[in-house]
Amino acid sequence: MRRADAAFACRTGGDYVIAMPVRLKKFIGTLILVALVIVYALVATIVAVAQLGESGPLVHLAYFFFTGLLWVIPAMFIVKWMATPPRGER
């Protein structure tokens, strides 16, 4: 293995596994987060238009409050994945 490759590799059970560099991990995570927010906002709005047309203002408030907080759960896992160091640095 070349010396440059060794910086991103870690040995697990006799095999070398190439670990993803932190900058690449953060770039991919950022793209996934942006896509998540866009898709989630579109889906939440489409569902609201289709289902809440004749509902009262309190139902709208509860729906948008709930859906406004719900996207945080998948985003939390993505950010946690982005923040974990490569396997060889743990």
Backbone as a ProteinNet text record, in pm:
[ID]
protein_1_A
[PRIMARY]
MRRADAAFACRTGGDYVIAMPVRLKKFIGTLILVALVIVYALVATIVAVAQLGESGPLVHLAYFFFTGLLWVIPAMFIVKWMATPPRGER
[TERTIARY]
84.5	0	89.5	54.5	131.7	110.4	205.7	198.8	79.2	47.7	-66.2	-197.3	-207.1	-328	-340.9	-231	-233.9	-303.1	-305.5	-371.6	-521.9	-579.1	-722.3	-760.7	-666.4	-695.3	-683.4	-761.8	-748.3	-755.9	-692.5	-685	-794	-879.7	-985.6	-982.8	-948.7	-952	-862.2	-747.5	-654.6	-671.3	-780.3	-804.1	-792.3	-745	-742.4	-871	-934.3	-1057.8	-1028.1	-1065.5	-1042.3	-1150.4	-1109.8	-1202.5	-1229	-1351	-1388	-1327.9	-1261.7	-1206.3	-1317.1	-1285.3	-1383.5	-1443.8	-1362.1	-1414.5	-1515.5	-1488	-1581.5	-1710.6	-1698.3	-1814.2	-1903.3	-1842.9	-1920.1	-1983.8	-1914.4	-1970.7	-2092.7	-2079.6	-2190.8	-2306.8	-2276.2	-2380.1	-2453.4	-2380.7	-2443.3	-2538	-2495	-2582.7	-2708.3	-2691.9	-2806.7	-2900.2	-2845.8	-2930.2	-3009.9	-2946.2	-3017.4	-3128.8	-3098.3	-3200.5	-3314.1	-3280.3	-3381.6	-3476.3	-3422.6	-3506.3	-3597.1	-3543.9	-3624.2	-3736.4	-3701.2	-3801.5	-3903.4	-3857.9	-3949.1	-4046.2	-3997.3	-4085.1	-4188.8	-4147.3	-4242.2	-4348.9	-4307.6	-4403.4	-4497.8	-4445.2	-4529.7	-4630.6	-4590.4	-4680.8	-4786.2	-4746.3	-4842.7	-4947.6	-4903.5	-4997.8	-5090.5	-5037.6	-5120.2	-5225.7	-5186.6	-5282.1	-5389.3	-5348.8	-5443.1	-5537.4	-5489.7	-5567.8	-5627	-5569.2	-5611.3	-5687.1	-5740.6	-5806.9	-5922	-6002.7	-6120.7	-6104.5	-5986.7	-5962.5	-5948.4	-5965.7	-5956.3	-5811.8	-5794.5	-5659.5	-5580.5	-5646.9	-5574.3	-5518.4	-5590.1	-5540.5	-5419.3	-5426.3	-5312.1	-5191.7	-5215.1	-5106.1	-5043	-5124.9	-5072.6	-4996.6	-5050.3	-4985.1	-4848.8	-4845	-4717.7	-4618.4	-4666.8	-4577	-4513.6	-4595.7	-4546.8	-4451.7	-4493	-4407.9	-4284.4	-4293.6	-4177	-4068.8	-4107.2	-4009.3	-3969	-4052.6	-4028.8	-3904.8	-3869.1	-3753.1	-3622.1	-3625.1	-3503.9	-3451.9	-3541	-3499	-3405.2	-3441.9	-3343.9	-3221.6	-3239.7	-3125	-3025.8	-3077.1	-2991.7	-2900	-2953.8	-2872.8	-2768.4	-2804.9	-2709.6	-2595.4	-2626.6	-2522.8	-2434.9	-2495	-2415.7	-2318.3	-2363.6	-2276.4	-2163.9	-2196.6	-2094.6	-1988.9	-2029	-1938.2	-1851	-1885.2	-1803.7	-1670.3	-1562.5	-1431	-1415.6	-1321.8	-1296.5	-1259.6	-1278.4	-1257.7	-1119	-1019.3	-883.2	-849.1	-932.2	-901.9	-982.5	-1064.3	-1149.3	-1071.3
-116.5	0	123.3	218.8	342.3	424.9	510	591.1	685.9	742.1	833.8	761.9	635.5	558.7	519.8	508.1	466.3	568.3	693.6	797	774.7	711.3	690.3	545.2	461	318.5	278	180.4	122.1	-29.8	-98.4	-243.8	-303.4	-387.1	-454.1	-601.8	-683.5	-828.2	-878.1	-815.5	-861.3	-792.5	-719.9	-649.6	-499.2	-429.6	-284.2	-229.8	-142.4	-79.1	68.5	121.3	262.1	343.8	430.5	515.1	642.5	692.3	812	935	1021.2	1143.4	1232	1305.5	1387.4	1492.7	1556.1	1659.8	1602.7	1483.6	1420.1	1382.5	1331.4	1294.7	1416.1	1528.8	1649.6	1704.3	1694.1	1739.9	1656.1	1523.9	1434.8	1457.6	1471	1496.4	1627	1730	1858.2	1845.9	1776.3	1755.5	1677.4	1576.6	1497	1581.7	1665.7	1753	1851.1	1911.9	2006.1	1934.1	1815.8	1738.3	1698.1	1659.1	1621.2	1736.6	1854.5	1970.4	2006.5	2004.9	2039.9	1937.8	1810.2	1706	1703.9	1716.1	1712.7	1830.5	1949.5	2066.7	2050.7	1998.8	1977.2	1874.5	1763.1	1658.3	1709.7	1779	1831.7	1932	2015.2	2113.7	2047.3	1948	1876.2	1805.3	1740.9	1673.7	1776.3	1890.7	1994.1	2046.2	2072	2122.9	2018.4	1892.3	1786	1750.4	1757.9	1707.3	1815.6	1933.1	2032.8	2150.1	2132.6	2242.8	2303.8	2223	2272.9	2266.8	2244	2235.3	2375.1	2380	2507.5	2549.4	2672.1	2724	2648.1	2593.8	2518	2387.7	2325.5	2203.5	2237.2	2348.5	2392.4	2421	2490.2	2521.9	2394.6	2298.9	2173.2	2094.7	2088.9	2014.8	2074.6	2206	2267.3	2271	2277.2	2266.8	2127.6	2024.4	1886.6	1858.4	1893	1865.6	1955.4	2072.2	2159.6	2103.5	2022.9	1960.6	1820.1	1754.5	1614.2	1593.1	1688.7	1672.5	1668.9	1713	1717.8	1576.6	1479.4	1343.1	1283.5	1279.6	1226.5	1316.4	1446.8	1537.9	1512	1477.3	1448.8	1328.8	1226.2	1108.8	1140.5	1224.6	1263.8	1344.6	1438.8	1520.2	1433.9	1338.3	1246.8	1166.8	1117.6	1044.6	1133.6	1258.5	1352.2	1380.8	1381.9	1420.1	1305.5	1181.7	1070.4	1068	1048.8	1044.2	914.8	910.6	786.3	673	550.7	433.7	426.1	465.3	456.1	559.6	663.9	771.4	762.6	661.3	651.5	613.6
0	0	0	-83.5	-89.8	35.4	64.6	185.4	182.4	65.6	54.5	83	41.1	66	213	281.9	422	510.4	470.8	550.9	557	455.3	450.9	471.7	505.9	521.1	667.3	703.8	837.4	822.2	912.2	903.4	991.8	932.4	1007.9	972.2	1064.7	1044.6	933.5	914.9	813.6	679.6	660.6	534.8	557.7	455.3	461.1	400.9	475.1	429.3	408.8	293.9	266.6	338	429.6	503.5	423.7	432.5	359.6	427.6	353.5	412.5	470.6	574	644.5	551.9	469.2	379.8	281.1	229.6	136.9	208.2	329.8	410.2	435.4	469	495.5	368.5	256.2	129.5	91.3	100.7	68.5	164.8	293.3	392.9	368.4	326.6	296.7	178.3	74.4	-41.1	-1.9	81.9	126.6	211.3	298.6	381.3	297.2	198.9	112.4	36.8	-17.1	-88.1	5.7	127.8	226.4	254	277.5	310.5	192.8	72.2	-44.9	-66.8	-67.8	-91.2	21.5	145.2	259.9	255.7	224.2	217.1	107	-7.8	-116.8	-79.1	-20.3	18.4	126.9	227.6	335.2	280.9	186.6	128.8	41.1	-37.5	-122.3	-37.4	70.5	160.4	224.8	265.1	328.2	231	107	8.2	-21.9	-31.1	-65.5	49.9	172.7	285.6	376.3	380.3	478.7	417.3	299	230.3	308.2	372.5	443.3	594.7	642.9	787.4	846.7	976	1045.6	1070	1119.7	1141	1247.9	1346.9	1449.7	1394.3	1302.6	1238.2	1152.1	1081	999.7	1088.5	1198.8	1291.4	1345.7	1388.3	1443	1336	1213.5	1105.8	1073.4	1053.3	1015	1131.1	1254.2	1369	1372.9	1356.9	1360.7	1244.1	1123.3	1007.3	1005.9	1067.7	1076.6	1167	1263	1353.2	1309.7	1231.7	1196.8	1110.6	1026.8	937.7	1016.4	1141.2	1222.4	1252	1261.2	1297	1191.6	1062.7	966.4	952.6	966.2	957	1070.3	1187	1301.3	1273.5	1210.2	1177.7	1070.7	975.9	871.3	931.8	1018.8	1082.7	1172.3	1242	1325.8	1240.5	1124.4	1033	982.3	951.8	902.6	1008.7	1135.2	1243.5	1293.1	1259.9	1307.4	1233.4	1306.9	1241.2	1162.9	1068.4	994.9	1089.9	1045.9	1132.3	1194.6	1122.8	1173.5	1280.1	1295.2	1389.1	1517.5	1534.6	1655.1	1775.3
[MASK]
++++++++++++++++++++++++++++++++++++++++++++++++++++++++++++++++++++++++++++++++++++++++++

